[in-house]
Amino acid sequence: MKEAATRAAKSNRDDGGDVEKAKKAIGARPECFRSTAVEIFYVLTCTMAIGMQALLVGSVTVITSFIGAELDMTQAEITWMVASSSLACGAFLLFFGRLTDLMGRKTIFVASLFIFAVLNLGAGFAKNGITLDVMTGLMGLMSASAVPPAIGSLGSTYDRPSKRKNYAFACFSAGNPLGYVFGTVFSGVATQLFGWRASFWLLAMIYLVTTIVAIFTVPADTTAKLSLSVETLKRFDVVGALLTIGGIGMFTGALSLGDTAPEGWKTPYVLVLLIVGFALMVLFALWELHYPHPLVPMWVWRDRNFTLLLLIMSIGLGVFSSALFWVTLYIQRFWTGSALHVAAYVLPAAVSGILANIFAGMLLHKIPGKWIMGASCCIYTVAFILLGCNRHSTGYWPFIFPALSIITWAADLQFNVVNMYILSSLPSEQQGIAGGIFQTVSRLGSAIGFGITTALYDSITVPKSGYYANDPSVKFAGLYWFGCGMSFLTVCMVPFLSVGTQGNEEKDSDERMHEQSDER
């Protein structure tokens, strides 16, 4: 009996030791969560926040024809359903990033989710195109206000490198690239069953539930908040905020309007918006260099990895997001008018995206970020080669299916590596602006990519001979070959990176903070 008791005690000690080793290997659960279930729901809530804009764009893209026909919308009104939300989101991200850091995260986060749900509910009852355009623009504004507090909250909650942080951010990073795909799937099913209005009502229900979950799972703010005063306004950098809102708003607005303007890109107001917007962004950069409380801490750009990672990711997202749009349009135009069928065609992208984020969460601490970025750039290149080889006569399976099955891997892997690096580059009290920088560059990349591909699409003519002889799909193929060239350009940038593994040891954080001090 005595020997049995001794063996049992030893077994218990061994089991306890194994549990402790497992906890140490993964990382301890943040103390602000009373259980792992609460932690999981919190991460999912943040994921829904970063996916707001992508879900909206994906949902609207597959139902534009149905909405336009029922509401008798002009082509310009249809274009602005997507453009208004993208413009508002991109222009106000840095503004809300700074506001979040100064005034607190949870209140802004929860309010944004709730208002987004209400706006979707209202959009489902829209009686004309102008109303719907205004509603989607306001939804984009709520997306801009939700993302920085979500990223800032995650960054401060998981403030030390660990595998647990990798898992959380892998889930979170899935929101943006996968949002578009799931938006098309959800919208396709809802429209097929109940009509296009149900797509907005479905988003309203999803985000109402997300709001309720956020109230109970998002940790209370622990960072210092500032009261409204003259000093607070100085620290907020009002001039910088106005410059970035005006600059990014005009620039992305011009890119959105160029396709539908009376004289295309030569239309005077398009050129004025483009030039003035770019000038304001340059002026913003100069202002930030000299203002004592800048909206964006300019010293971070001295970090070569920081700058190169954002450049590579913005180019990748620019061609990725536009490719998904053009593939969806191609399917609608040549194969099916059914929203449900379109959703089925793009479903492989959603499945592969989920697998990519699982892979990222498990291996970010084992594989250097430089290798992951290199692999993702190569995947982009291969995917665009496959899409470029597609002709109207080849059908879905030879090229489009394998391309959709791998292209989301590239976007998700890059999103994970860059997101983790950017958040580790700024202190906890500036995690909101870190998220604002990350998302603003992403949105600009997507807007520029869409603007360029739209201009290219209008300029491509159908050849009389060769591989694409008399094939109307050549206009789409030209865009994919452009994407291939841009992807190969990012491959050439990767050798200049020196990003190692992420989430290995706490000393990684100490080394990173030491590097930040040197840069400043």
N, C-alpha and C positions, 0 to 999 in steps of 0.2 A: 504493500500500500504506500509505504514511504517513497519507494522508488517511482511508483506511478505518479505520485503527487509532484515529485521533483521533475519528472519528465514533462508533466503538464505545465508546471511553472516555467520551465525552460522554453516550451513551445509557445506559451503566451508572450514571453519576452521576445522570442524570435519574430512572432507575428507583429508585435508592436514595433519592433525595429524595422521590419519590412514596410509597415505603413509609414513610419517616419521617413524612411529612405525615399519612398514614393512621393511623399509630400515635398521633401526637399528637392527631389529631381524636377517635379512639375512647378513648384513654387507655392507658397502659402496662399490661401484664400484671403483677399483683403478683409480687414476687420469690419468694414462697414456693411458687409453682407452677413446675415445671420444663418444663411444656408447656401449650399451650392445651387439649389433651384432658383433662389432669388438672384444669384449672380448670373445664371444662364439667361433668365428673363431680362435682366438689365442689359446684357450684351446684345440680345436680340432686339431690344428696344432701340439701342443706339444704331444697330444695323438698319432698322426700318427708317431711322432719321436720315442716314446718308443715302438711302435708296429712294427717298421721296421724289426728287426731281426725275431720276431715271425711270421710276415706275410710272410717273405721270406722262413722260414723253413716250414711253413704250405703249401705254394704254391709248393715248390719243392717236399715235401714228397709224394703227391698224383700223381705226374707225373714222378717219377724216372724210372718206368718201360718203359714208352713211350720214355723218353730221352735216356735211356740205349740202347733200341732196335734200335733207329734211328741212334745214333752216335756210335754204336758198342763199348760201354764202358765196361771196366772191373768192377768187383764188388768193387774193391778199389776206382776206379774213381767215381763210383756212391756214395759210402759212403762219399767221400770227398766233394761232392756237398753240403751236410749239415754240415759236420765236419769243413770244411775250414772257413765257415762264423762264426760258433759258436766259433771256436778257436780264430779267429782274434778279434771278438767282446769282448770275455771275457778277453783276454790278454791286450787290450789297453784301457779298461774303466777307470781305475785309472789314466793312463797317460793323457787321454783327460779331465778327471775331473779336474786335477790340472792345465792343460794348459788353460782350460776354465776360471777358477777363476783368473788366472794371466793375460791373454791376451784379455779377452772379450768373450761374449757369442753369440751375434746375428750373427756376421760374420761367426763363425765356424758352428753355427746351420744351417743357410741358405745354406752355401756352401755344407755341408754334405747332406742335402736333395737333392740338385741339382745333385751332383755327383752320389748319389745313383740312381737317375732317369736315368742318362746317362748310368751307368753300367748295369742297367736292360735292357735298350734299346739294348746295345751291346750284352748282354747275349742271347737275342732272335735271334741273327744272328750267334751264335757260330757254328763252323763246326766240332769240336771235343771235347772230354771229358776234356782234360787238360785245354783248353781255358775256358770252362765253370766252372771248379773248381777254376781257378784263378779269374775269374770274381765274383763268389759268395764269395770268400775269401775277395776280395776288398769291396764287399757290406757289409760284416761283419765289416770291418774296419770303413766304413762310419756309420754303426749303432752305433759303439762304440763312434764315434766323435759327433753324434747327441744327444745321450741320456743325457750326463751330462749338456750341455747347456740348454736343454729343462727343465730338473728338476731344474737346478739352476735358470733359468729365472722364472719359476713358484714359486719357493720358495721365491725369492726376491720380486716378484710382489705381492704375497699374503703373506706378512710378519707378519701378525697378525692373531691369531685364530679367526675364524668366520664361520658361516654356509656357506657363499659364498665360502670360501676357501675349505670347505668340498665338496661342489658341484663340484668345479673345479678339485679337486684332485680325486674325485670319477670317473669323466669322464676320467681323465688322466690315472688313475690306470687300467682302462679297456683295455688299449692298449696292454699290455703285455700278460695277460691270454687269451684275446679274439683274439689277433693277429693270433695265430696259427689256430684257428677255422675258422675265416673269410678268412685266406689265403687258406685253403683247399676248402672253398666254392667258392671263386673267381676263383681260379685256376681250380677247377673242371668244372665250367661253361665255362670258356674261352677255356680250352682244348677240351671239348666236342664239342664246336661250331667251333673252328678255329685251333686247334692243340696246342701242348705244348708250342711252341714259343710265342703264344699269352698271356700266363700266365705272362711272363716277360715283354712283351710290355704293358700289363694292369697295372702292378706295376709301370712301367716307366711313364705312363700317370697320374696315381694317385699321384705320388710324384712330378711330374712336376707342377701339379696344387697346391699341398701342398707347394711347394717352392714359387710360386707366392703369395699365401695367406700369407705365413710367412713374405715375404718382407714388406707387408703393415700392418701386425697385431702385429708382435713381437716387444715389446717395445725396445727403444734404451737402451744401457747399461748405468747404472748410477754408477756402482761400479768402483773403481779405477783400472786402467790398468798399467802394467809395461812395460817399453821399454826393448829391447833386450840388456842385459849387463851381465857382470860376476856375479853381485849381483843377477840378475834375475835367472840365471842358478843355483846359490846356493839355492835360495828360491824354485826353481822348484824341487829340489831333483832328479838330474839326476840318481844317483846311485840307489835310491829307485825305480825309473821308470824302469830302466833296469832289476832290480831284479824281479819286479812284472811281467813285460812282459815275461821275460825268464821263470820264475817259473810257472806262470799260463799257458803260451803257451805250455810248455813241458808237464805239468801235464794233461791238458785237451786234448792235442794231443795224449798222451798215452792212455787215456780213449777212445778216438775215434778210435784209431788204433787197440786196443786189439782184437776186433772181427774179423777183416779181415787180421791180420798178419799171416804169414805162420805157426807159431806154437801157434797162439792165444796169450793168456796172458803170456805164457812162452817164447815168442820170445825175444831174448836179447835186441834189441833196444827199445822194448816196456817197459821192466823192467828198462832200463837205463833212459829213458825219465821220467818214473813215479817217480823213486827215486831222480833223479837230480832235477826234477821240484818241488817235495815236499821239498827238501833240500833248494832250492832257496827261496821258500815261507817262510820257517822258518827263513832263513837268512834275508829276507826282514823285517820280524817282529822285529827281534833283531836290525837291522839297524834303523828302525823307532823309536825305544825306545830311541835312543841316539842322533839322528840327530836333530839339532836345528830347522830346517824347514822341518818337515816330510811330506811326501806325504799324509799319513793318520794320523791324530791326534790321537795318541794311548790312550789318556785319555778318549775318548768316550767309550772304552770297559769296563771301570770301572762301568759304568751304567748297573746294572743288567738287567733292562728292555731292553736296547739297544741290549745287547748281546743275551739275550734269544729270543727276537722277531726275530732277524736275523737268529738264529739257527732254530727256529720253522718254519719260512717261507722257509728257504733253504731246509729243509727236505721235507716240503710240496710240494714245486715246483719241487724238485727232483723226487718225485714219480708221481706228477701230469703231468708234461711234458712228462715223459717217458710213462705214461699210455695212454695219447692221441696218442702218436706215435704207441704203440703196438695195441691199439684198431683200429686205421686206417689201420695198416698192417693186422690185423685179418680180417677186413671187405674186404680188397682187396684180400686176399688169399682164403677165404672160401665163400664169398658171391657174390662179383662183381668185375669186372676189370674196370668198368666205373668210371672215375674220378668224373663225375656228381653225380652218385649214392652214392659214398663215401661221397661227400659233403652233400648230403641230410641226410645220416645217422648221421653225427656229428652235424647237424644244431641245435638240442636241446641244445647243450652246448653253442652255441652262444646266443641263446635267453635267457637262464637262466643267462648267464653272464651279459647281459644288465640289466636284472631285479636286479641282485645282486648289481650292481654299483648304480642304482637308490636308492635302499634300503640303501646302505652305505652313500650316499650323504645326505639322509634325516635324518638318525638316528645316525651318528657318534657322534653328540653332545648330544645325549640322552642316549645312551647305552654305558657303560664302555668298553674300548678296551679289557680288560681282558675277559669279557663275549663274545665279538665277536670272539676273538681268540679261546676261548674254543668251541664255537658253530662250528666254521669252522673246527677245528681239528676233532670234532665228525662227521661232514658231510663227511670229507675225509674218515674216518674209515668206515662209512656206505656205501659210494660209492664203496670202494674197496671190501667190503664184497659182494656186489651185483655183481661186475665184477668177483670176484673169484668163485661165484656160477654158472657162465655161463658155459654151455657145448655146443658143436657143435649142438646138437639136440634141444636146447631150443629156438633158434632163437633170434631175435632182441628185442622184446617187454618185455619179463619177467625181464631181468636183465640189458642189455646194455642201453636201452632207459632210465630207471629211473636213472641209474648211471651217464650217460652223462647229465641228466637234473639237477643233484644236485652238481656234482663235481666242476663245474666252480664257484658255489657260494663260496665254500671253498677258492679257489685260489684268487678270487677277493676281498673277505672280508679281508683276510690276507694281501693282497697287499695294500689295503687302510689303514689299521691300522698301518702297519709297515712303509709305505711310509711317512705318516704324522708324525709319531714319530721320524723317522730318520732325516727328514728335520728340525724338531724343535730342534734337538740336537746340531746343528752347526749354527754359525752365518751366516748372509746373504752373506758375502764375501767368504764363504766356501760351498755354496750350491751346486756348481758343483762337488766338491769332495764328498759331502754327497750323491749326486746321483750316483757317481762312486762307492762308497762303497756299496750302496744298490744294484746296478745292478751287480757288480762283485760277490757279495755273491750269488745273484740269479742265475747267469750263472754257478758258480761253483757247486751249488746245483744241477742244471739241468744236468750238465756234469757228476757229480759223480753218480747221479741217473740213467742216461742212461748207464753209464759204468757198474754199478752193475747189472742192469736188463739184459743187453746184455750177461754178463757172466753167469747169472742164466739161461737165456733162453737156452744157449748152453749146460748146464749141466743137464737139466730136461729130463727125459725119460718117455715115455708113459707106464703107468701101465697096467697090464693084468686083474686086478680086482679092485673093489671099485667104488667110485662115478665117477671117470674119466676113467674107464676101456676102453682101446682101443680108447680113445678120443684124437685126435691130439691137441685139444684146451687146453690140460692140461699144455702145455709149457707156454701158455699165462696166465692161471689161477695161476700158481706158482708165476708169477711176481706180480699179483694183491694181492695175499696173503702176499707177501713181503711188498707191499705198505700198506696193512692193518696194518701190524705189526709196520711199521715206523710211520704211522698216529697215532696209539694208543700210541706210545712213545711220540709224541708231546702233546697228551692229558694229559699225566702225567707231562709235563713241565708247563702247563698253571697255576696251583695253585701257582707257584713261581713268577708270574707276578703281577704287581701292576699298570697297565695302566688304567687310568680313561677315562672320556669322552674327546673328542677332538673338539675344535672349539666353546666352550661355551662363554668364556669371554676373554678379552684382558689380564686379570691378569694371565691367564694360561701361556701366553708367558713370563711375568715377572718372574713367579715362576720357569719356565723352565730355564731361563737364570741364575737365582740365583743358581739352582742346578748345572748348568754347571760350574760356578765359583768355587763351592765347589769341584767338581770332579777334576778340573785342579789343 
